[in-house]
Amino acid sequence: MPSADVAGRGTGRLVRPALPRRRSRRKVAVLVLAGVALVAAGLFSVTTGAYAVPVADVLSVLSARLGLREGGASVHDTVVWDIRLTRILIAIAVGAALATSGAVYQGVFRNPLVEPYVLGVSSGAAFGAGLAVLTAFALSVQVLAFVFGMVAVLATYGLSRVRGQTPTVTIVLAGVVIGSVFMAGFSLFQYLGTEEQLRRLVFWIMGGLHRSTWSDVAVVLPIVLVGCAIVWTYGWKLNVLTLGDEEASSLGIRAERTKRVLIVLATAITAIAVSVSGIIAWVGLMVPHAARLIIGPDHRYLLPLSAMLGAMFVIVCDTIARTITTGEVPIGIITSILGAPYLIYLLRTRLDYFSGRG
Amino acid sequence: MLDVRDVSFAYGSTPVLDGVSFGLVPGELCALFGPNGTGKSTLFKCILGHLARRGDVSIAGQDTARLGTSRLARLVAYVPQEHRPPFPYLVREMVLMGRTPHLGGVFGPSRQDEEAAEVAMERIGVADLADRSYTTLSGGQRQLVLLARALAQDTPLLLLDEPTASLDFGNQLLLWQTVRSLTAEGRTALICTHDPNHVVWFCDRALVLGREGRLIEDGPVRAVVRDDLVRTLYGPVSEVVGYGEDTVVRPLARASSSGVDPSSARASAGHALGAE
């Protein structure tokens, strides 16, 4: 029986594998469950804080605001609607953006250890924000952070293209180079800035959602959600892309073009998120890993699950950040404290996973 | 089916292929063989459009230079040597990727595509592995999954790059027989291989790439796999003998009894071909 080790041919035929439909239904159920958990996390967060608001009061504020019920200004209304809800919606946008772009970068660069900042996006955005703080630029920190985030990724991408291709090694090296150039600029701003400017720069680099306003939400949330939705439609192509450029092209995918579209989309949503939240580490690296362990590597399911888990993770971290002390702890510190042990755990227990033996 | 006319390619100033021309008819199983470094993989890449070549390639009467990526992928499927992708896709997902050039919708494969993948897995005999992770399979199993993927791609032409390289003896024969049954149905296959015996046993025709990327032989396998050709390609290490109705390439009588010193044999092979 030469083929005995190939497929157990002749023996396994009677046992039909689970039907594809049933398998995908299970994955859809996981996504629905994650959506429910996300709503629950949001509700929990809105009731929690220095000023506790019961769920019933939260619901009455919401229904009043949505025009379902008469209601006037109250303390609850201010706390729920103006302070906590904006933070939660920004947390959703930031978490979804960072996790989605992390999953995209890991797929496009065929490297499970790549993260959103590898292209120098964060350093570019930090540079832009620093420039805005220092020069009191009229168009606000967000715009310049976004512009320089895009400049950084275009520079990295342009620098790493060799004969029409972008090998992973050159793109990672180019990202390091571009990132350190922008970080040098940012350090210069810190050196030149006044004490007040320095304080703003430092808080920005550590990350925080405390300054979220409804006008931020109105800009950031729609852009991020639309961006994530477009990325999601590329889920299957991203699966094929992870096999490498030549194999993807022999399967009918225009590899270079598809990669370019995905990188620009991922960078755009990262930059817009970073521009409002400051730098929040680990989310883009850790969340796609966790999602992959839960639902598998098929990006059609991985991308939406990453977005929802990312949103949930940032909501939880932000809730901790604003309740753990009487003041406000930068959220970047919380995500790092929670993220590092998780990655160490992955590294030690799932070594096979990192070496591709999954 | 496949028409290659005057294809040349050079990496920088190093010529790899020089004026290669041949044509395959539907249902033909054709071997491409020759020593290492004579441009077999490069020729595949030129046919698939991964490298900017000179010369024309047409498949099923269509000039490939004018075809888009996905239309080309509906005409020719490529079976690479087995490898390990960075993410642990299931076997069924891997095979389903073969349906990519046929997809119409936004969100990927439809139910019909999943059924086509199922049929391909049954046909190649990997259906039992469908829910295993591709990265945990043995090299031979992975190679068969890649063949199933090419079958799911449903193209008239298949290009296989040393598909038996990591397979045990039994699986090598199984793979060849599977490919034979595919060509018996009218598909055309061009297979890059290193084993002249496999060429003799399974192929209709053989192309031989020699030094400096020229096609030095093209014809029915019995006419191509000759004693003098094998000696030209590999040096005086083997001989072609009749064995009943068959032809067999076997090593020259062991070095000790025949007096051939293996190191001098390699040296003269190197001389004949230009050292690699």
Interface residues (C-beta under 8 A of the other chain):
Chain A: M1 P2 S3 D5 V6 A7 G8 R9 G12 R13 V15 P17 A18 P20 R21 R23 G107 R110 N111 P112 T233 G235 W236 K237 N239 V240 T242 L243 G244 E246 E247 S249 S250 L251 G252 I253 R254 R292 G296 P297 D298 R300 Y353 G356 R357 G358
Chain B: K45 L48 G49 H50 G68 T69 S70 L72 A73 R74 V76 A77 Y78 P80 R84 P85 P86 F87 P88 Y89 L90 R92 E93 M97 G98 T100 P101 L103 V106 F107 G108 P109 R111 E114 E118 G125 V126 A127 D128 L129 A130 D131 S133 T135 T136 S138 G140 Q141 L144 Q153 D168 F169 G170 N171 L173 L174
